[in-house]
Amino acid sequence: MAIRKKSTKSPPVLSHEFVLQNHADIVSCVAMVFLLGLMFEITAKASIIFVTLQYNVTLPTTEEQATESASLYYYGIKDLATVFFYMLVAIIIHAIIQEYVLDKINRRMHFSKTKHSKFNESGQLSAFYLFACVWGTFILISENYIADPTILWRAYPHNLMTFQMKFFYISQLAYWLHAFPELYFQKTKKEDIPRQLVYIGLYLFHIAGAYLLNLNHLGLVLLVLHYFVEFLFHISRLFYFSNEKYQKGFSLWAVLFVLGRLLTLILSVLTVGFGLARAENQKLDFSTGNFNVLAVRIAVLASICITQAFMMWKFINFQLRRWREHSAFQAPAVKKKPTVTKGRSSRKGTENGVNGTLTSNVADSPRNRKEKSS
């Protein structure tokens, strides 16, 4: 009687791409539930809270022309449902960019695991920063922010927003909230998770603060400025991964990074420290959304200054580390010129040379002279 041998084969391991696609399919199904709910009268009232912007009011554009009206929006608790729906949309778009763009480039370039994760991070963020920067610039131009900077503090509180302004903030909150589940979907390394949580938390804190304190005008300008600098960094890193000779983008980014921090501080102090401080209405009023009091102004300026100082501290440490690595790389090349190598260890270092290239000292090594004499 033959005895059957137990199979020792391990169960098939699901690939990372299959796991990502599976999660994207689940999220797509959940989003479709809300969209299909709009088709039925019973569920339409619940679904519309998730899909469309809430809290709209209709006001006449001018007193003379009462027939023309403008639809403006303010914020409320129902915005959490809208943010949740567009967070699902952000996860779907993230998966589409990953599968149809970044994964195809990764297969061609054959990156290492470290470069693979950094390339995916820069690819996703550069696409988002570019889109948000263009969208925010369009809002600034359409609402005449550039021609009249006093709009940043004039007629505060800015509790009524246009459709574009509110949808911009809803999208920003949704995108940075979607970054939390993406840490799991992308199988982020444990050592990288604290760094990711810090900058995701900083984005959410400042965007939500500008939205809730009715400082959406100032927040929009600072976001566009910051996103432009960050886009330049991540697009430079993408070019660097394709060819390590492309490093000029980092030099331009370093200059604009410092200028961006200075402009952020100048605009913040000008708006909060001078513009709002000289406003007539300086009473805390939750019904009208007026938070123009001394304690709130100090808290806003303190949070902005501390964040900018933290970013500059990280930037300086990064530049010093690069300078030390560059100096350590250049030092062996200077020391090897006047010396004659002896022994196996020094011969090995001479053969390796700089960047793995052979140097002229290889021909003068003792072993080569012995072979020539024989």
C-alpha positions as CSV (number, residue, x, y, z in Angstrom):
1,M,0.0,0.0,0.0
2,A,1.6,3.3,-1.1
3,I,1.8,6.0,1.5
4,R,1.1,9.4,0.2
5,K,3.7,12.0,1.1
6,K,2.6,15.2,2.6
7,S,3.0,18.2,0.4
8,T,5.7,20.5,1.6
9,K,4.9,23.3,-0.7
10,S,4.2,26.6,0.9
11,P,1.0,28.6,0.0
12,P,1.5,31.1,-2.7
13,V,2.6,34.5,-1.6
14,L,0.5,37.5,-2.8
15,S,2.6,40.1,-4.6
16,H,2.6,43.7,-3.4
17,E,1.0,44.9,-6.6
18,F,-1.9,42.4,-6.1
19,V,-2.4,43.5,-2.5
20,L,-2.5,47.2,-3.6
21,Q,-5.0,46.4,-6.4
22,N,-7.2,44.4,-4.0
23,H,-7.4,47.3,-1.6
24,A,-8.1,49.8,-4.5
25,D,-11.0,47.5,-5.7
26,I,-12.5,47.4,-2.2
27,V,-12.3,51.2,-1.8
28,S,-13.8,51.7,-5.3
29,C,-16.7,49.5,-4.4
30,V,-17.3,51.6,-1.2
31,A,-17.2,54.8,-3.2
32,M,-19.6,53.4,-5.8
33,V,-22.1,52.7,-3.0
34,F,-22.3,56.4,-2.2
35,L,-22.6,57.3,-5.9
36,L,-25.3,54.8,-6.6
37,G,-27.2,56.0,-3.5
38,L,-27.8,59.3,-5.4
39,M,-30.0,57.4,-7.9
40,F,-32.7,56.4,-5.4
41,E,-34.9,58.8,-3.5
42,I,-34.6,56.9,-0.2
43,T,-30.8,57.0,0.0
44,A,-30.2,60.2,-1.9
45,K,-30.5,62.5,1.2
46,A,-27.8,60.5,2.9
47,S,-25.5,60.0,-0.1
48,I,-25.6,63.7,-1.1
49,I,-23.9,64.6,2.2
50,F,-20.9,62.6,1.2
51,V,-20.7,63.6,-2.4
52,T,-21.6,67.3,-2.6
53,L,-20.4,70.3,-0.6
54,Q,-22.7,71.3,2.3
55,Y,-23.7,74.6,4.0
56,N,-24.3,76.8,1.0
57,V,-26.0,80.1,1.1
58,T,-27.1,82.3,-1.8
59,L,-26.3,86.0,-1.6
60,P,-26.8,88.8,-4.1
61,T,-23.5,89.9,-5.6
62,T,-24.3,93.6,-5.4
63,E,-27.1,95.7,-3.7
64,E,-28.0,97.3,-7.0
65,Q,-28.3,94.1,-9.0
66,A,-30.3,91.8,-6.7
67,T,-31.2,89.5,-9.5
68,E,-27.6,88.2,-9.8
69,S,-26.6,86.0,-6.9
70,A,-23.6,84.1,-5.8
71,S,-23.5,80.8,-4.0
72,L,-21.1,80.8,-1.0
73,Y,-20.3,78.2,1.6
74,Y,-19.4,78.0,5.3
75,Y,-18.1,74.9,7.2
76,G,-19.9,72.5,9.6
77,I,-19.8,69.0,11.0
78,K,-21.2,67.5,7.8
79,D,-17.9,68.4,6.1
80,L,-16.4,65.3,7.8
81,A,-18.6,63.1,5.6
82,T,-17.5,64.9,2.5
83,V,-13.9,64.6,3.5
84,F,-14.3,60.9,4.0
85,F,-15.8,60.3,0.5
86,Y,-13.0,62.3,-1.2
87,M,-10.5,60.4,0.9
88,L,-11.7,57.3,-0.8
89,V,-11.3,59.1,-4.2
90,A,-7.8,60.0,-3.3
91,I,-7.0,56.3,-2.5
92,I,-8.3,55.3,-5.9
93,I,-6.3,58.0,-7.7
94,H,-3.2,57.0,-5.7
95,A,-3.6,53.4,-6.9
96,I,-4.1,54.4,-10.5
97,I,-0.9,56.5,-10.6
98,Q,1.0,53.7,-8.8
99,E,-0.2,50.9,-11.2
100,Y,-0.2,52.6,-14.6
101,V,2.7,55.1,-14.2
102,L,5.1,54.4,-11.3
103,D,5.2,50.6,-11.4
104,K,5.9,50.6,-15.2
105,I,8.8,53.0,-14.7
106,N,10.1,50.9,-11.8
107,R,10.2,47.7,-13.9
108,R,12.3,49.5,-16.6
109,M,14.7,51.2,-14.2
110,H,15.3,48.1,-11.9
111,F,15.6,50.3,-8.7
112,S,16.8,48.8,-5.4
113,K,14.3,48.5,-2.6
114,T,15.4,51.8,-1.0
115,K,15.2,53.7,-4.3
116,H,12.0,51.9,-5.2
117,S,10.1,53.3,-2.1
118,K,11.6,56.8,-2.4
119,F,10.8,56.9,-6.1
120,N,7.2,55.9,-5.4
121,E,6.9,58.6,-2.6
122,S,8.4,61.3,-4.8
123,G,6.2,60.3,-7.8
124,Q,3.0,60.4,-5.8
125,L,3.8,63.7,-4.0
126,S,5.1,65.5,-7.2
127,A,1.9,64.7,-9.0
128,F,-0.2,66.0,-6.0
129,Y,1.9,69.1,-5.4
130,L,1.8,70.0,-9.1
131,F,-2.0,69.6,-9.2
132,A,-2.6,71.5,-6.0
133,C,-0.2,74.3,-6.9
134,V,-1.8,74.9,-10.3
135,W,-5.3,74.7,-8.7
136,G,-4.4,77.1,-5.9
137,T,-2.8,79.6,-8.3
138,F,-5.9,79.6,-10.4
139,I,-8.0,80.5,-7.3
140,L,-5.5,83.2,-6.3
141,I,-5.8,84.8,-9.7
142,S,-9.5,84.5,-10.1
143,E,-10.2,86.0,-6.6
144,N,-7.6,88.8,-7.2
145,Y,-5.3,87.9,-4.3
146,I,-2.1,88.8,-6.2
147,A,-3.2,92.3,-7.2
148,D,-4.6,93.2,-3.7
149,P,-2.7,91.5,-0.8
150,T,-4.9,93.2,1.8
151,I,-7.5,90.6,1.0
152,L,-5.5,88.3,3.4
153,W,-6.8,90.2,6.4
154,R,-9.4,92.7,5.1
155,A,-13.1,92.0,6.0
156,Y,-12.1,89.2,8.5
157,P,-13.7,86.8,9.4
158,H,-13.7,85.0,6.0
159,N,-16.4,82.6,7.1
160,L,-18.0,82.5,3.6
161,M,-16.1,80.7,0.9
162,T,-16.5,80.3,-2.8
163,F,-17.1,76.8,-4.2
164,Q,-13.5,76.6,-5.5
165,M,-12.1,77.7,-2.1
166,K,-14.1,75.2,0.0
167,F,-13.6,72.3,-2.4
168,F,-9.8,73.0,-2.4
169,Y,-9.7,72.7,1.4
170,I,-11.9,69.6,1.4
171,S,-9.5,68.0,-1.1
172,Q,-6.5,68.9,0.9
173,L,-7.8,67.4,4.1
174,A,-9.0,64.3,2.2
175,Y,-5.6,63.8,0.6
176,W,-3.6,64.0,3.8
177,L,-6.0,61.8,5.6
178,H,-5.7,59.2,2.9
179,A,-2.0,59.1,3.6
180,F,-2.6,57.2,6.9
181,P,-4.1,54.0,5.3
182,E,-1.5,54.3,2.5
183,L,1.2,53.6,5.1
184,Y,-0.4,50.1,5.4
185,F,-1.2,49.7,1.7
186,Q,2.3,50.6,0.6
187,K,3.9,48.4,3.3
188,T,6.0,51.3,4.6
189,K,9.0,50.3,6.7
190,K,8.6,50.6,10.5
191,E,11.6,53.0,10.7
192,D,10.0,55.3,8.1
193,I,6.6,55.4,9.8
194,P,7.5,58.0,12.5
195,R,8.8,60.5,9.9
196,Q,5.7,60.0,7.7
197,L,3.4,60.5,10.7
198,V,5.1,63.8,11.7
199,Y,4.8,65.5,8.3
200,I,1.3,64.2,7.7
201,G,0.2,65.5,11.1
202,L,1.8,68.9,10.4
203,Y,-0.1,69.2,7.2
204,L,-3.4,68.3,8.7
205,F,-2.9,70.5,11.7
206,H,-2.1,73.6,9.7
207,I,-4.7,73.1,7.0
208,A,-7.5,72.3,9.4
209,G,-6.4,75.3,11.6
210,A,-6.6,77.7,8.7
211,Y,-10.0,76.2,7.7
212,L,-11.6,76.3,11.1
213,L,-10.2,79.7,12.2
214,N,-11.5,81.3,8.9
215,L,-7.9,82.1,7.8
216,N,-8.5,80.3,4.5
217,H,-7.1,83.3,2.5
218,L,-3.7,83.2,4.3
219,G,-3.7,79.4,4.3
220,L,-4.2,79.2,0.5
221,V,-1.3,81.6,-0.2
222,L,1.1,79.7,2.2
223,L,0.0,76.3,0.8
224,V,0.7,77.3,-2.8
225,L,4.1,78.8,-1.8
226,H,5.0,75.6,0.1
227,Y,3.7,73.2,-2.5
228,F,5.8,74.9,-5.3
229,V,9.0,74.4,-3.3
230,E,8.2,70.8,-2.4
231,F,7.3,70.0,-6.0
232,L,10.7,71.2,-7.1
233,F,12.4,69.0,-4.5
234,H,10.5,65.8,-5.5
235,I,10.8,66.3,-9.2
236,S,14.5,66.9,-8.8
237,R,14.7,63.6,-6.8
238,L,12.9,61.8,-9.7
239,F,15.5,63.1,-12.2
240,Y,18.3,62.2,-9.8
241,F,17.0,58.6,-9.6
242,S,17.0,58.3,-13.4
243,N,20.5,59.8,-13.6
244,E,22.7,60.7,-10.6
245,K,24.3,63.5,-12.6
246,Y,21.2,65.6,-12.4
247,Q,21.9,67.5,-9.2
248,K,21.3,71.1,-10.2
249,G,17.7,70.9,-9.2
250,F,18.7,70.4,-5.6
251,S,20.8,73.5,-5.6
252,L,17.8,75.6,-6.9
253,W,15.5,73.9,-4.4
254,A,17.9,74.8,-1.5
255,V,17.7,78.5,-2.4
256,L,14.0,78.5,-2.9
257,F,13.5,76.5,0.3
258,V,15.1,79.3,2.4
259,L,13.2,82.0,0.5
260,G,10.0,80.1,1.0
261,R,10.5,80.0,4.8
262,L,11.2,83.7,4.9
263,L,8.2,84.6,2.7
264,T,6.0,82.4,4.9
265,L,7.1,84.2,8.1
266,I,6.8,87.7,6.4
267,L,3.2,87.0,5.2
268,S,2.2,85.4,8.5
269,V,3.4,88.3,10.6
270,L,2.0,90.9,8.1
271,T,-1.4,89.3,8.1
272,V,-1.8,88.1,11.7
273,G,0.6,90.5,13.5
274,F,-0.3,93.7,11.8
275,G,-3.4,93.3,9.6
276,L,-5.7,91.5,12.1
277,A,-4.2,93.2,15.1
278,R,-5.4,96.6,13.7
279,A,-8.9,95.4,12.9
280,E,-11.8,97.0,14.7
281,N,-13.6,93.8,15.6
282,Q,-11.4,91.9,18.1
283,K,-14.0,90.0,20.0
284,L,-14.3,86.2,20.2
285,D,-17.6,85.2,18.5
286,F,-18.3,81.6,17.5
287,S,-21.6,82.5,15.8
288,T,-19.9,84.7,13.2
289,G,-16.6,82.7,13.2
290,N,-14.5,85.6,14.5
291,F,-11.4,84.4,16.3
292,N,-9.5,87.6,16.1
293,V,-8.3,87.8,19.7
294,L,-4.8,88.2,21.1
295,A,-4.5,84.6,22.4
296,V,-5.5,83.1,19.0
297,R,-3.1,85.4,17.1
298,I,-0.2,84.5,19.3
299,A,-1.1,80.7,19.0
300,V,-1.2,81.0,15.2
301,L,2.1,82.9,14.9
302,A,3.8,80.5,17.4
303,S,2.7,77.4,15.5
304,I,3.8,78.9,12.2
305,C,7.2,80.1,13.5
306,I,7.9,76.8,15.3
307,T,7.1,74.8,12.2
308,Q,9.3,77.0,10.0
309,A,12.1,76.7,12.6
310,F,11.7,72.9,12.7
311,M,11.9,72.7,8.9
312,M,15.0,74.9,8.8
313,W,16.6,72.8,11.4
314,K,16.0,69.6,9.4
315,F,17.2,71.4,6.2
316,I,20.4,72.5,7.9
317,N,21.1,69.1,9.2
318,F,20.5,67.6,5.8
319,Q,22.9,70.0,4.1
320,L,25.6,69.5,6.8
321,R,25.3,65.7,6.4
322,R,25.7,66.0,2.6
323,W,28.7,68.3,3.1
324,R,30.4,65.8,5.5
325,E,29.8,62.9,3.1
326,H,31.2,65.0,0.2
327,S,34.3,66.0,2.3
328,A,34.9,62.3,3.4
329,F,34.6,61.2,-0.2
330,Q,37.1,63.8,-1.4
331,A,39.7,63.3,1.4
332,P,41.1,59.9,0.3
333,A,41.8,61.1,-3.2
334,V,44.0,63.9,-1.8
335,K,46.0,61.7,0.5
336,K,46.8,59.0,-2.0
337,K,48.8,61.2,-4.4
338,P,52.2,61.5,-2.6
339,T,52.4,58.1,-1.0
340,V,53.6,54.8,-2.3
341,T,51.4,51.8,-1.4
342,K,52.8,48.8,0.5
343,G,51.1,45.6,1.6
344,R,47.9,43.9,0.6
345,S,45.5,46.3,2.3
346,S,46.9,49.4,0.7
347,R,47.2,47.7,-2.7
348,K,43.5,46.8,-2.5
349,G,42.5,50.4,-1.7
350,T,44.7,51.7,-4.6
351,E,43.1,49.3,-7.0
352,N,39.6,50.4,-6.0
353,G,40.6,54.1,-6.4
354,V,37.9,56.7,-6.5
355,N,34.3,55.6,-7.4
356,G,35.6,52.1,-8.1
357,T,38.0,53.2,-10.9
358,L,41.5,52.0,-11.3
359,T,44.4,54.4,-10.6
360,S,47.9,54.6,-12.0
361,N,49.5,53.3,-8.8
362,V,48.4,49.7,-9.8
363,A,51.3,49.3,-12.1
364,D,53.8,50.3,-9.4
365,S,52.7,47.8,-6.8
366,P,55.4,45.3,-5.5
367,R,53.5,42.3,-7.0
368,N,53.5,43.8,-10.5
369,R,57.3,44.6,-10.3
370,K,58.0,41.0,-9.3
371,E,56.0,39.7,-12.2
372,K,57.9,42.0,-14.6
373,S,61.3,40.8,-13.3
374,S,60.4,37.2,-13.7
